[in-house]
C-alpha cells in the first residue's frame, strides 16, 4: 500500500507539472487504466492515450500556471485531496479557477483515479490576454 507521504509528494508534484505545462510528466503519474473526471460530472476519460489527449488539448493550449492553496491531505488507504488554483488563458480570456482534486492511487504509487471539483462558480475572470 502506498504511504500517505508518497501521496502528498505525488500530488504536490502533479501541481508542479501542471505549473510547468509538462504534459509528459503529468501523464507519467497515471496508471495505464486510470480514469479522470475533470470537472466532476463530465464523462470519464479512461486510459493513458485519452488522458494524454485531454491534457494536451486543454492544459497544453492554455498557458496554465498552478499553485497549491494549502497542504495535500492523504489517507492511510491510498487516497488524497488538495486545493489549488489554476491561472490560465482560456480562449483569449485570462482567468483563475479554484479547484479541489481528489485522487486514488494504486499500490505502485500511480494515480488510478482523479476527480477535479470545480465549475463556473469557481472561475474568476482577470481580463483579456
Backbone atoms as SQL, in Angstrom:
CREATE TABLE atoms (id INTEGER PRIMARY KEY, chain TEXT, resi INTEGER, resn TEXT, atom TEXT, x REAL, y REAL, z REAL);
INSERT INTO atoms VALUES
  (1, 'A', 1, 'UNK', 'N', 0.851, -1.189, 0.000),
  (2, 'A', 1, 'UNK', 'CA', 0.000, 0.000, 0.000),
  (3, 'A', 1, 'UNK', 'C', 0.892, 1.245, 0.000),
  (4, 'A', 2, 'UNK', 'N', 0.514, 2.214, -0.797),
  (5, 'A', 2, 'UNK', 'CA', 1.239, 3.483, -0.856),
  (6, 'A', 2, 'UNK', 'C', 1.100, 4.225, 0.483),
  (7, 'A', 3, 'UNK', 'N', 2.153, 4.877, 0.888),
  (8, 'A', 3, 'UNK', 'CA', 2.165, 5.609, 2.162),
  (9, 'A', 3, 'UNK', 'C', 1.611, 7.021, 1.962),
  (10, 'A', 4, 'UNK', 'N', 1.018, 7.597, 3.020),
  (11, 'A', 4, 'UNK', 'CA', 0.477, 8.959, 2.909),
  (12, 'A', 4, 'UNK', 'C', 1.514, 9.980, 2.431),
  (13, 'A', 5, 'UNK', 'N', 2.748, 9.836, 2.859),
  (14, 'A', 5, 'UNK', 'CA', 3.798, 10.770, 2.439),
  (15, 'A', 5, 'UNK', 'C', 4.051, 10.686, 0.933),
  (16, 'A', 6, 'UNK', 'N', 3.932, 9.486, 0.367),
  (17, 'A', 6, 'UNK', 'CA', 4.094, 9.315, -1.077),
  (18, 'A', 6, 'UNK', 'C', 2.948, 10.000, -1.828),
  (19, 'A', 7, 'UNK', 'N', 1.746, 9.889, -1.279),
  (20, 'A', 7, 'UNK', 'CA', 0.584, 10.552, -1.873),
  (21, 'A', 7, 'UNK', 'C', 0.803, 12.060, -1.877),
  (22, 'A', 8, 'UNK', 'N', 1.237, 12.592, -0.753),
  (23, 'A', 8, 'UNK', 'CA', 1.478, 14.032, -0.658),
  (24, 'A', 8, 'UNK', 'C', 2.532, 14.480, -1.661),
  (25, 'A', 9, 'UNK', 'N', 3.596, 13.719, -1.789),
  (26, 'A', 9, 'UNK', 'CA', 4.659, 14.066, -2.734),
  (27, 'A', 9, 'UNK', 'C', 4.167, 14.012, -4.175),
  (28, 'A', 10, 'UNK', 'N', 3.424, 12.968, -4.512),
  (29, 'A', 10, 'UNK', 'CA', 2.935, 12.809, -5.881),
  (30, 'A', 10, 'UNK', 'C', 1.949, 13.918, -6.246),
  (31, 'A', 11, 'UNK', 'N', 1.057, 14.251, -5.334),
  (32, 'A', 11, 'UNK', 'CA', 0.069, 15.278, -5.629),
  (33, 'A', 11, 'UNK', 'C', 0.716, 16.663, -5.725),
  (34, 'A', 12, 'UNK', 'N', 1.681, 16.928, -4.867),
  (35, 'A', 12, 'UNK', 'CA', 2.414, 18.198, -4.968),
  (36, 'A', 12, 'UNK', 'C', 3.189, 18.240, -6.286),
  (37, 'A', 13, 'UNK', 'N', 3.754, 17.115, -6.685),
  (38, 'A', 13, 'UNK', 'CA', 4.474, 17.031, -7.962),
  (39, 'A', 13, 'UNK', 'C', 3.523, 17.284, -9.125),
  (40, 'A', 14, 'UNK', 'N', 2.310, 16.770, -9.047),
  (41, 'A', 14, 'UNK', 'CA', 1.299, 17.000, -10.071),
  (42, 'A', 14, 'UNK', 'C', 1.091, 18.503, -10.285),
  (43, 'A', 15, 'UNK', 'N', 0.954, 19.252, -9.197),
  (44, 'A', 15, 'UNK', 'CA', 0.756, 20.704, -9.309),
  (45, 'A', 15, 'UNK', 'C', 1.986, 21.359, -9.944),
  (46, 'A', 16, 'UNK', 'N', 3.176, 20.918, -9.561),
  (47, 'A', 16, 'UNK', 'CA', 4.404, 21.450, -10.177),
  (48, 'A', 16, 'UNK', 'C', 4.415, 21.192, -11.685),
  (49, 'A', 17, 'UNK', 'N', 3.992, 20.009, -12.081),
  (50, 'A', 17, 'UNK', 'CA', 3.974, 19.654, -13.503),
  (51, 'A', 17, 'UNK', 'C', 2.912, 20.433, -14.264),
  (52, 'A', 18, 'UNK', 'N', 1.751, 20.655, -13.643),
  (53, 'A', 18, 'UNK', 'CA', 0.734, 21.497, -14.258),
  (54, 'A', 18, 'UNK', 'C', 1.290, 22.907, -14.415),
  (55, 'A', 19, 'UNK', 'N', 1.970, 23.404, -13.381),
  (56, 'A', 19, 'UNK', 'CA', 2.530, 24.751, -13.408),
  (57, 'A', 19, 'UNK', 'C', 3.532, 24.929, -14.552),
  (58, 'A', 20, 'UNK', 'N', 4.269, 23.884, -14.861),
  (59, 'A', 20, 'UNK', 'CA', 5.252, 23.974, -15.946),
  (60, 'A', 20, 'UNK', 'C', 4.711, 23.446, -17.274),
  (61, 'A', 21, 'UNK', 'N', 3.424, 23.087, -17.313),
  (62, 'A', 21, 'UNK', 'CA', 2.767, 22.540, -18.518),
  (63, 'A', 21, 'UNK', 'C', 3.531, 21.341, -19.077),
  (64, 'A', 22, 'UNK', 'N', 4.033, 20.496, -18.189),
  (65, 'A', 22, 'UNK', 'CA', 4.770, 19.293, -18.575),
  (66, 'A', 22, 'UNK', 'C', 3.785, 18.138, -18.744),
  (67, 'A', 23, 'UNK', 'N', 3.200, 18.043, -19.921),
  (68, 'A', 23, 'UNK', 'CA', 2.165, 17.034, -20.185),
  (69, 'A', 23, 'UNK', 'C', 2.729, 15.623, -20.044),
  (70, 'A', 24, 'UNK', 'N', 3.919, 15.373, -20.585),
  (71, 'A', 24, 'UNK', 'CA', 4.512, 14.041, -20.477),
  (72, 'A', 24, 'UNK', 'C', 4.702, 13.656, -19.015),
  (73, 'A', 25, 'UNK', 'N', 5.157, 14.599, -18.193),
  (74, 'A', 25, 'UNK', 'CA', 5.348, 14.336, -16.770),
  (75, 'A', 25, 'UNK', 'C', 4.043, 14.050, -16.057),
  (76, 'A', 26, 'UNK', 'N', 2.995, 14.804, -16.392),
  (77, 'A', 26, 'UNK', 'CA', 1.684, 14.582, -15.776),
  (78, 'A', 26, 'UNK', 'C', 1.174, 13.194, -16.126),
  (79, 'A', 27, 'UNK', 'N', 1.190, 12.860, -17.396),
  (80, 'A', 27, 'UNK', 'CA', 0.660, 11.571, -17.854),
  (81, 'A', 27, 'UNK', 'C', 1.439, 10.414, -17.222),
  (82, 'A', 28, 'UNK', 'N', 2.730, 10.593, -17.009),
  (83, 'A', 28, 'UNK', 'CA', 3.556, 9.543, -16.387),
  (84, 'A', 28, 'UNK', 'C', 3.141, 9.237, -14.952),
  (85, 'A', 29, 'UNK', 'N', 2.413, 10.134, -14.314),
  (86, 'A', 29, 'UNK', 'CA', 1.941, 9.896, -12.938),
  (87, 'A', 29, 'UNK', 'C', 0.763, 8.929, -12.894),
  (88, 'A', 30, 'UNK', 'N', 0.107, 8.712, -14.040),
  (89, 'A', 30, 'UNK', 'CA', -1.122, 7.912, -14.087),
  (90, 'A', 30, 'UNK', 'C', -0.855, 6.439, -14.385),
  (91, 'A', 31, 'UNK', 'N', -1.711, 5.585, -13.833),
  (92, 'A', 31, 'UNK', 'CA', -1.717, 4.156, -14.146),
  (93, 'A', 31, 'UNK', 'C', -2.285, 3.972, -15.556),
  (94, 'A', 32, 'UNK', 'N', -1.961, 2.852, -16.194),
  (95, 'A', 32, 'UNK', 'CA', -2.386, 2.592, -17.574),
  (96, 'A', 32, 'UNK', 'C', -3.908, 2.625, -17.743),
  (97, 'A', 33, 'UNK', 'N', -4.638, 2.196, -16.723),
  (98, 'A', 33, 'UNK', 'CA', -6.102, 2.139, -16.811),
  (99, 'A', 33, 'UNK', 'C', -6.779, 3.241, -15.996),
  (100, 'A', 34, 'UNK', 'N', -6.079, 4.329, -15.775),
  (101, 'A', 34, 'UNK', 'CA', -6.591, 5.422, -14.945),
  (102, 'A', 34, 'UNK', 'C', -7.845, 6.048, -15.536),
  (103, 'A', 35, 'UNK', 'N', -8.603, 6.709, -14.651),
  (104, 'A', 35, 'UNK', 'CA', -9.825, 7.411, -15.030),
  (105, 'A', 35, 'UNK', 'C', -9.738, 8.843, -14.498),
  (106, 'A', 36, 'UNK', 'N', -10.022, 9.821, -15.363),
  (107, 'A', 36, 'UNK', 'CA', -10.028, 11.235, -14.994),
  (108, 'A', 36, 'UNK', 'C', -11.438, 11.774, -15.211),
  (109, 'A', 37, 'UNK', 'N', -11.932, 12.526, -14.231),
  (110, 'A', 37, 'UNK', 'CA', -13.220, 13.206, -14.349),
  (111, 'A', 37, 'UNK', 'C', -12.960, 14.678, -14.025),
  (112, 'A', 38, 'UNK', 'N', -12.878, 15.511, -15.072),
  (113, 'A', 38, 'UNK', 'CA', -12.462, 16.904, -14.898),
  (114, 'A', 38, 'UNK', 'C', -13.246, 17.814, -15.829),
  (115, 'A', 39, 'UNK', 'N', -14.201, 18.567, -15.240),
  (116, 'A', 39, 'UNK', 'CA', -14.640, 18.544, -13.854),
  (117, 'A', 39, 'UNK', 'C', -15.599, 17.382, -13.599),
  (118, 'A', 40, 'UNK', 'N', -15.824, 17.110, -12.319),
  (119, 'A', 40, 'UNK', 'CA', -16.757, 16.060, -11.937),
  (120, 'A', 40, 'UNK', 'C', -18.109, 16.355, -12.578),
  (121, 'A', 41, 'UNK', 'N', -18.683, 15.344, -13.168),
  (122, 'A', 41, 'UNK', 'CA', -19.939, 15.489, -13.902),
  (123, 'A', 41, 'UNK', 'C', -19.739, 15.347, -15.401),
  (124, 'A', 42, 'UNK', 'N', -18.516, 15.601, -15.884),
  (125, 'A', 42, 'UNK', 'CA', -18.194, 15.356, -17.286),
  (126, 'A', 42, 'UNK', 'C', -17.981, 13.859, -17.490),
  (127, 'A', 43, 'UNK', 'N', -18.101, 13.388, -18.722),
  (128, 'A', 43, 'UNK', 'CA', -17.848, 11.963, -18.972),
  (129, 'A', 43, 'UNK', 'C', -16.427, 11.588, -18.563),
  (130, 'A', 44, 'UNK', 'N', -16.236, 10.421, -17.970),
  (131, 'A', 44, 'UNK', 'CA', -14.899, 9.979, -17.567),
  (132, 'A', 44, 'UNK', 'C', -13.967, 9.821, -18.769),
  (133, 'A', 45, 'UNK', 'N', -12.715, 10.163, -18.548),
  (134, 'A', 45, 'UNK', 'CA', -11.654, 9.990, -19.541),
  (135, 'A', 45, 'UNK', 'C', -10.868, 8.771, -19.082),
  (136, 'A', 46, 'UNK', 'N', -10.793, 7.729, -19.904),
  (137, 'A', 46, 'UNK', 'CA', -10.243, 6.448, -19.470),
  (138, 'A', 46, 'UNK', 'C', -9.018, 6.069, -20.296),
  (139, 'A', 47, 'UNK', 'N', -7.939, 5.707, -19.608),
  (140, 'A', 47, 'UNK', 'CA', -6.727, 5.216, -20.264),
  (141, 'A', 47, 'UNK', 'C', -5.747, 6.329, -20.590),
  (142, 'A', 48, 'UNK', 'N', -4.476, 5.938, -20.709),
  (143, 'A', 48, 'UNK', 'CA', -3.402, 6.915, -20.890),
  (144, 'A', 48, 'UNK', 'C', -3.508, 7.714, -22.186),
  (145, 'A', 49, 'UNK', 'N', -3.900, 7.084, -23.278),
  (146, 'A', 49, 'UNK', 'CA', -3.991, 7.814, -24.547),
  (147, 'A', 49, 'UNK', 'C', -5.039, 8.925, -24.450),
  (148, 'A', 50, 'UNK', 'N', -6.189, 8.615, -23.891),
  (149, 'A', 50, 'UNK', 'CA', -7.251, 9.614, -23.750),
  (150, 'A', 50, 'UNK', 'C', -6.861, 10.693, -22.738),
  (151, 'A', 51, 'UNK', 'N', -6.190, 10.305, -21.657),
  (152, 'A', 51, 'UNK', 'CA', -5.740, 11.270, -20.656),
  (153, 'A', 51, 'UNK', 'C', -4.687, 12.195, -21.257),
  (154, 'A', 52, 'UNK', 'N', -3.768, 11.651, -22.020),
  (155, 'A', 52, 'UNK', 'CA', -2.752, 12.452, -22.697),
  (156, 'A', 52, 'UNK', 'C', -3.420, 13.483, -23.611),
  (157, 'A', 53, 'UNK', 'N', -4.372, 13.055, -24.419),
  (158, 'A', 53, 'UNK', 'CA', -5.073, 13.969, -25.333),
  (159, 'A', 53, 'UNK', 'C', -5.820, 15.050, -24.545),
  (160, 'A', 54, 'UNK', 'N', -6.452, 14.683, -23.432),
  (161, 'A', 54, 'UNK', 'CA', -7.181, 15.638, -22.598),
  (162, 'A', 54, 'UNK', 'C', -6.251, 16.754, -22.118),
  (163, 'A', 55, 'UNK', 'N', -5.094, 16.395, -21.581),
  (164, 'A', 55, 'UNK', 'CA', -4.164, 17.413, -21.077),
  (165, 'A', 55, 'UNK', 'C', -3.572, 18.241, -22.217),
  (166, 'A', 56, 'UNK', 'N', -3.249, 17.621, -23.336),
  (167, 'A', 56, 'UNK', 'CA', -2.662, 18.371, -24.462),
  (168, 'A', 56, 'UNK', 'C', -3.663, 19.357, -25.057),
  (169, 'A', 57, 'UNK', 'N', -4.923, 18.962, -25.148),
  (170, 'A', 57, 'UNK', 'CA', -5.948, 19.817, -25.744),
  (171, 'A', 57, 'UNK', 'C', -6.435, 20.898, -24.787),
  (172, 'A', 58, 'UNK', 'N', -6.273, 20.693, -23.496),
  (173, 'A', 58, 'UNK', 'CA', -6.722, 21.681, -22.516),
  (174, 'A', 58, 'UNK', 'C', -5.563, 22.456, -21.943),
  (175, 'A', 59, 'UNK', 'N', -4.866, 21.836, -21.042),
  (176, 'A', 59, 'UNK', 'CA', -3.745, 22.466, -20.349),
  (177, 'A', 59, 'UNK', 'C', -2.663, 22.923, -21.317),
  (178, 'A', 60, 'UNK', 'N', -2.341, 22.092, -22.292),
  (179, 'A', 60, 'UNK', 'CA', -1.259, 22.395, -23.216),
  (180, 'A', 60, 'UNK', 'C', -1.496, 23.633, -24.065),
  (181, 'A', 61, 'UNK', 'N', -2.748, 24.032, -24.255),
  (182, 'A', 61, 'UNK', 'CA', -3.072, 25.186, -25.085),
  (183, 'A', 61, 'UNK', 'C', -3.437, 26.429, -24.284),
  (184, 'A', 62, 'UNK', 'N', -3.425, 26.339, -22.957),
  (185, 'A', 62, 'UNK', 'CA', -3.971, 27.420, -22.142),
  (186, 'A', 62, 'UNK', 'C', -2.944, 28.233, -21.360),
  (187, 'A', 63, 'UNK', 'N', -1.647, 27.922, -21.521),
  (188, 'A', 63, 'UNK', 'CA', -0.613, 28.649, -20.788),
  (189, 'A', 63, 'UNK', 'C', -0.884, 28.631, -19.279),
  (190, 'A', 64, 'UNK', 'N', -1.248, 27.493, -18.763),
  (191, 'A', 64, 'UNK', 'CA', -1.663, 27.362, -17.361),
  (192, 'A', 64, 'UNK', 'C', -0.497, 27.490, -16.396),
  (193, 'A', 65, 'UNK', 'N', -0.800, 28.029, -15.247),
  (194, 'A', 65, 'UNK', 'CA', 0.098, 28.078, -14.089),
  (195, 'A', 65, 'UNK', 'C', -0.721, 27.530, -12.921),
  (196, 'A', 66, 'UNK', 'N', -0.078, 26.853, -11.984),
  (197, 'A', 66, 'UNK', 'CA', -0.808, 26.268, -10.865),
  (198, 'A', 66, 'UNK', 'C', -0.066, 26.499, -9.560),
  (199, 'A', 67, 'UNK', 'N', -0.837, 26.674, -8.478),
  (200, 'A', 67, 'UNK', 'CA', -0.284, 26.917, -7.155),
  (201, 'A', 67, 'UNK', 'C', -1.137, 26.196, -6.116),
  (202, 'A', 68, 'UNK', 'N', -0.505, 25.424, -5.248),
  (203, 'A', 68, 'UNK', 'CA', -1.229, 24.806, -4.139),
  (204, 'A', 68, 'UNK', 'C', -1.813, 25.891, -3.245),
  (205, 'A', 69, 'UNK', 'N', -3.028, 25.664, -2.747),
  (206, 'A', 69, 'UNK', 'CA', -3.686, 26.614, -1.848),
  (207, 'A', 69, 'UNK', 'C', -3.546, 26.218, -0.391),
  (208, 'A', 70, 'UNK', 'N', -2.983, 25.058, -0.131),
  (209, 'A', 70, 'UNK', 'CA', -2.811, 24.550, 1.224),
  (210, 'A', 70, 'UNK', 'C', -2.150, 23.195, 1.157),
  (211, 'A', 71, 'UNK', 'N', -2.010, 22.529, 2.285),
  (212, 'A', 71, 'UNK', 'CA', -1.336, 21.234, 2.281),
  (213, 'A', 71, 'UNK', 'C', -2.166, 20.145, 1.595),
  (214, 'A', 72, 'UNK', 'N', -1.460, 19.163, 1.048),
  (215, 'A', 72, 'UNK', 'CA', -2.107, 17.984, 0.483),
  (216, 'A', 72, 'UNK', 'C', -2.548, 17.103, 1.637),
  (217, 'A', 73, 'UNK', 'N', -3.780, 16.644, 1.566),
  (218, 'A', 73, 'UNK', 'CA', -4.307, 15.719, 2.588),
  (219, 'A', 73, 'UNK', 'C', -4.215, 14.312, 2.045),
  (220, 'A', 74, 'UNK', 'N', -3.791, 13.363, 2.889),
  (221, 'A', 74, 'UNK', 'CA', -3.630, 11.974, 2.450),
  (222, 'A', 74, 'UNK', 'C', -4.237, 11.028, 3.476),
  (223, 'A', 75, 'UNK', 'N', -4.791, 9.934, 2.977),
  (224, 'A', 75, 'UNK', 'CA', -5.371, 8.913, 3.843),
  (225, 'A', 75, 'UNK', 'C', -4.393, 7.751, 4.001),
  (226, 'A', 76, 'UNK', 'N', -4.774, 6.811, 4.814),
  (227, 'A', 76, 'UNK', 'CA', -3.969, 5.608, 5.014),
  (228, 'A', 76, 'UNK', 'C', -4.328, 4.512, 4.015),
  (229, 'A', 77, 'UNK', 'N', -5.347, 4.764, 3.168),
  (230, 'A', 77, 'UNK', 'CA', -5.781, 3.725, 2.225),
  (231, 'A', 77, 'UNK', 'C', -5.634, 4.147, 0.764),
  (232, 'A', 78, 'UNK', 'N', -4.638, 5.012, 0.465),
  (233, 'A', 78, 'UNK', 'CA', -4.309, 5.304, -0.923),
  (234, 'A', 78, 'UNK', 'C', -5.062, 6.430, -1.585),
  (235, 'A', 79, 'UNK', 'N', -5.591, 7.374, -0.815),
  (236, 'A', 79, 'UNK', 'CA', -6.326, 8.495, -1.393),
  (237, 'A', 79, 'UNK', 'C', -5.755, 9.824, -0.906),
  (238, 'A', 80, 'UNK', 'N', -5.961, 10.870, -1.691),
  (239, 'A', 80, 'UNK', 'CA', -5.517, 12.193, -1.290),
  (240, 'A', 80, 'UNK', 'C', -6.404, 13.261, -1.883),
  (241, 'A', 81, 'UNK', 'N', -6.340, 14.460, -1.289),
  (242, 'A', 81, 'UNK', 'CA', -7.106, 15.604, -1.772),
  (243, 'A', 81, 'UNK', 'C', -6.272, 16.859, -1.598),
  (244, 'A', 82, 'UNK', 'N', -6.481, 17.805, -2.497),
  (245, 'A', 82, 'UNK', 'CA', -5.756, 19.068, -2.396),
  (246, 'A', 82, 'UNK', 'C', -6.550, 20.171, -3.058),
  (247, 'A', 83, 'UNK', 'N', -6.385, 21.368, -2.523),
  (248, 'A', 83, 'UNK', 'CA', -6.949, 22.569, -3.127),
  (249, 'A', 83, 'UNK', 'C', -5.815, 23.304, -3.822),
  (250, 'A', 84, 'UNK', 'N', -6.091, 23.792, -5.030),
  (251, 'A', 84, 'UNK', 'CA', -5.098, 24.586, -5.743),
  (252, 'A', 84, 'UNK', 'C', -5.785, 25.532, -6.710),
  (253, 'A', 85, 'UNK', 'N', -5.017, 26.501, -7.186),
  (254, 'A', 85, 'UNK', 'CA', -5.534, 27.482, -8.133),
  (255, 'A', 85, 'UNK', 'C', -4.810, 27.306, -9.463),
  (256, 'A', 86, 'UNK', 'N', -5.575, 27.368, -10.530),
  (257, 'A', 86, 'UNK', 'CA', -5.014, 27.331, -11.869),
  (258, 'A', 86, 'UNK', 'C', -5.298, 28.677, -12.531),
  (259, 'A', 87, 'UNK', 'N', -4.247, 29.339, -12.970),
  (260, 'A', 87, 'UNK', 'CA', -4.362, 30.582, -13.727),
  (261, 'A', 87, 'UNK', 'C', -4.090, 30.227, -15.183),
  (262, 'A', 88, 'UNK', 'N', -4.971, 30.669, -16.090),
  (263, 'A', 88, 'UNK', 'CA', -4.808, 30.265, -17.478),
  (264, 'A', 88, 'UNK', 'C', -5.400, 31.261, -18.456),
  (265, 'A', 89, 'UNK', 'N', -5.061, 31.048, -19.699),
  (266, 'A', 89, 'UNK', 'CA', -5.587, 31.809, -20.820),
  (267, 'A', 89, 'UNK', 'C', -6.625, 30.911, -21.481),
  (268, 'A', 90, 'UNK', 'N', -7.886, 31.237, -21.302),
  (269, 'A', 90, 'UNK', 'CA', -8.974, 30.418, -21.816),
  (270, 'A', 90, 'UNK', 'C', -9.590, 31.152, -23.009),
  (271, 'A', 91, 'UNK', 'N', -9.143, 30.788, -24.203),
  (272, 'A', 91, 'UNK', 'CA', -9.629, 31.395, -25.456),
  (273, 'A', 91, 'UNK', 'C', -9.463, 32.912, -25.452),
  (274, 'A', 92, 'UNK', 'N', -8.291, 33.377, -25.028),
  (275, 'A', 92, 'UNK', 'CA', -8.004, 34.800, -25.021),
  (276, 'A', 92, 'UNK', 'C', -8.434, 35.534, -23.775),
  (277, 'A', 93, 'UNK', 'N', -9.066, 34.848, -22.846),
  (278, 'A', 93, 'UNK', 'CA', -9.522, 35.445, -21.596),
  (279, 'A', 93, 'UNK', 'C', -8.668, 34.906, -20.444),
  (280, 'A', 94, 'UNK', 'N', -8.011, 35.798, -19.701),
  (281, 'A', 94, 'UNK', 'CA', -7.247, 35.365, -18.531),
  (282, 'A', 94, 'UNK', 'C', -8.210, 35.083, -17.397),
  (283, 'A', 95, 'UNK', 'N', -8.008, 33.947, -16.734),
  (284, 'A', 95, 'UNK', 'CA', -8.895, 33.591, -15.633),
  (285, 'A', 95, 'UNK', 'C', -8.161, 32.727, -14.613),
  (286, 'A', 96, 'UNK', 'N', -8.779, 32.593, -13.460),
  (287, 'A', 96, 'UNK', 'CA', -8.286, 31.722, -12.397),
  (288, 'A', 96, 'UNK', 'C', -9.415, 30.782, -12.007),
  (289, 'A', 97, 'UNK', 'N', -9.059, 29.541, -11.731),
  (290, 'A', 97, 'UNK', 'CA', -10.035, 28.541, -11.290),
  (291, 'A', 97, 'UNK', 'C', -9.543, 27.953, -9.979),
  (292, 'A', 98, 'UNK', 'N', -10.388, 27.984, -8.966),
  (293, 'A', 98, 'UNK', 'CA', -10.095, 27.338, -7.685),
  (294, 'A', 98, 'UNK', 'C', -10.603, 25.897, -7.787),
  (295, 'A', 99, 'UNK', 'N', -9.707, 24.940, -7.609),
  (296, 'A', 99, 'UNK', 'CA', -10.002, 23.524, -7.847),
  (297, 'A', 99, 'UNK', 'C', -9.688, 22.701, -6.604),
  (298, 'A', 100, 'UNK', 'N', -10.440, 21.645, -6.398),
  (299, 'A', 100, 'UNK', 'CA', -10.073, 20.602, -5.440),
  (300, 'A', 100, 'UNK', 'C', -9.977, 19.309, -6.228),
  (301, 'A', 101, 'UNK', 'N', -8.801, 18.687, -6.189),
  (302, 'A', 101, 'UNK', 'CA', -8.599, 17.383, -6.826),
  (303, 'A', 101, 'UNK', 'C', -8.598, 16.301, -5.757),
  (304, 'A', 102, 'UNK', 'N', -9.280, 15.220, -6.057),
  (305, 'A', 102, 'UNK', 'CA', -9.274, 14.023, -5.210),
  (306, 'A', 102, 'UNK', 'C', -8.701, 12.899, -6.062),
  (307, 'A', 103, 'UNK', 'N', -7.671, 12.240, -5.541),
  (308, 'A', 103, 'UNK', 'CA', -7.002, 11.180, -6.290),
  (309, 'A', 103, 'UNK', 'C', -6.957, 9.895, -5.490),
  (310, 'A', 104, 'UNK', 'N', -7.050, 8.780, -6.209),
  (311, 'A', 104, 'UNK', 'CA', -6.841, 7.451, -5.635),
  (312, 'A', 104, 'UNK', 'C', -5.618, 6.864, -6.308),
  (313, 'A', 105, 'UNK', 'N', -4.796, 6.167, -5.529),
  (314, 'A', 105, 'UNK', 'CA', -3.535, 5.627, -6.017),
  (315, 'A', 105, 'UNK', 'C', -3.526, 4.107, -5.950),
  (316, 'A', 106, 'UNK', 'N', -2.787, 3.498, -6.871),
  (317, 'A', 106, 'UNK', 'CA', -2.605, 2.047, -6.810),
  (318, 'A', 106, 'UNK', 'C', -1.388, 1.734, -5.929),
  (319, 'A', 107, 'UNK', 'N', -1.116, 0.465, -5.734),
  (320, 'A', 107, 'UNK', 'CA', -0.011, 0.061, -4.859),
  (321, 'A', 107, 'UNK', 'C', 1.354, 0.462, -5.401),
  (322, 'A', 108, 'UNK', 'N', 1.444, 0.712, -6.709),
  (323, 'A', 108, 'UNK', 'CA', 2.704, 1.135, -7.318),
  (324, 'A', 108, 'UNK', 'C', 2.913, 2.645, -7.206),
  (325, 'A', 109, 'UNK', 'N', 1.936, 3.355, -6.639),
  (326, 'A', 109, 'UNK', 'CA', 2.062, 4.798, -6.478),
  (327, 'A', 109, 'UNK', 'C', 1.588, 5.601, -7.672),
  (328, 'A', 110, 'UNK', 'N', 0.899, 4.949, -8.600),
  (329, 'A', 110, 'UNK', 'CA', 0.362, 5.639, -9.777),
  (330, 'A', 110, 'UNK', 'C', -1.082, 6.074, -9.491),
  (331, 'A', 111, 'UNK', 'N', -1.479, 7.186, -10.104),
  (332, 'A', 111, 'UNK', 'CA', -2.848, 7.672, -9.954),
  (333, 'A', 111, 'UNK', 'C', -3.773, 6.759, -10.743),
  (334, 'A', 112, 'UNK', 'N', -4.768, 6.191, -10.069),
  (335, 'A', 112, 'UNK', 'CA', -5.730, 5.347, -10.791),
  (336, 'A', 112, 'UNK', 'C', -7.054, 6.080, -11.021),
  (337, 'A', 113, 'UNK', 'N', -7.282, 7.152, -10.232),
  (338, 'A', 113, 'UNK', 'CA', -8.489, 7.949, -10.391),
  (339, 'A', 113, 'UNK', 'C', -8.202, 9.381, -9.962),
  (340, 'A', 114, 'UNK', 'N', -8.660, 10.338, -10.780),
  (341, 'A', 114, 'UNK', 'CA', -8.561, 11.745, -10.421),
  (342, 'A', 114, 'UNK', 'C', -9.896, 12.399, -10.709),
  (343, 'A', 115, 'UNK', 'N', -10.438, 13.066, -9.703),
  (344, 'A', 115, 'UNK', 'CA', -11.669, 13.827, -9.861),
  (345, 'A', 115, 'UNK', 'C', -11.370, 15.269, -9.494),
  (346, 'A', 116, 'UNK', 'N', -11.687, 16.168, -10.422),
  (347, 'A', 116, 'UNK', 'CA', -11.471, 17.594, -10.213),
  (348, 'A', 116, 'UNK', 'C', -12.809, 18.260, -9.924),
  (349, 'A', 117, 'UNK', 'N', -12.894, 18.899, -8.773),
  (350, 'A', 117, 'UNK', 'CA', -14.113, 19.572, -8.346),
  (351, 'A', 117, 'UNK', 'C', -13.975, 21.068, -8.603),
  (352, 'A', 118, 'UNK', 'N', -14.703, 21.539, -9.626),
  (353, 'A', 118, 'UNK', 'CA', -14.777, 22.960, -9.951),
  (354, 'A', 118, 'UNK', 'C', -15.915, 23.160, -10.945),
  (355, 'A', 119, 'UNK', 'N', -16.358, 24.403, -11.055),
  (356, 'A', 119, 'UNK', 'CA', -17.375, 24.781, -12.036),
  (357, 'A', 119, 'UNK', 'C', -17.217, 26.266, -12.314),
  (358, 'A', 120, 'UNK', 'N', -18.122, 26.821, -13.099),
  (359, 'A', 120, 'UNK', 'CA', -18.083, 28.253, -13.389),
  (360, 'A', 120, 'UNK', 'C', -18.154, 29.083, -12.114),
  (361, 'A', 121, 'UNK', 'N', -18.743, 28.533, -11.059),
  (362, 'A', 121, 'UNK', 'CA', -18.822, 29.250, -9.778),
  (363, 'A', 121, 'UNK', 'C', -17.437, 29.461, -9.171),
  (364, 'A', 122, 'UNK', 'N', -16.444, 28.695, -9.615),
  (365, 'A', 122, 'UNK', 'CA', -15.086, 28.795, -9.091),
  (366, 'A', 122, 'UNK', 'C', -14.139, 29.502, -10.061),
  (367, 'A', 123, 'UNK', 'N', -14.703, 30.119, -11.082),
  (368, 'A', 123, 'UNK', 'CA', -13.936, 30.770, -12.134),
  (369, 'A', 123, 'UNK', 'C', -13.954, 32.285, -11.923),
  (370, 'A', 124, 'UNK', 'N', -12.774, 32.885, -11.944),
  (371, 'A', 124, 'UNK', 'CA', -12.663, 34.331, -11.806),
  (372, 'A', 124, 'UNK', 'C', -11.983, 34.898, -13.056),
  (373, 'A', 125, 'UNK', 'N', -12.650, 35.794, -13.744),
  (374, 'A', 125, 'UNK', 'CA', -12.091, 36.429, -14.929),
  (375, 'A', 125, 'UNK', 'C', -11.131, 37.528, -14.495),
  (376, 'A', 126, 'UNK', 'N', -9.982, 37.642, -15.217),
  (377, 'A', 126, 'UNK', 'CA', -8.962, 38.621, -14.855),
  (378, 'A', 126, 'UNK', 'C', -8.633, 39.569, -16.001),
  (379, 'A', 127, 'UNK', 'N', -9.353, 39.514, -17.104),
  (380, 'A', 127, 'UNK', 'CA', -9.088, 40.414, -18.222),
  (381, 'A', 127, 'UNK', 'C', -8.691, 39.662, -19.474),
  (382, 'A', 128, 'UNK', 'N', -8.447, 40.410, -20.537),
  (383, 'A', 128, 'UNK', 'CA', -8.070, 39.814, -21.807),
  (384, 'A', 128, 'UNK', 'C', -6.575, 39.570, -21.877),
  (385, 'A', 129, 'UNK', 'N', -6.193, 38.532, -22.599),
  (386, 'A', 129, 'UNK', 'CA', -4.778, 38.178, -22.751),
  (387, 'A', 129, 'UNK', 'C', -4.073, 39.141, -23.677);
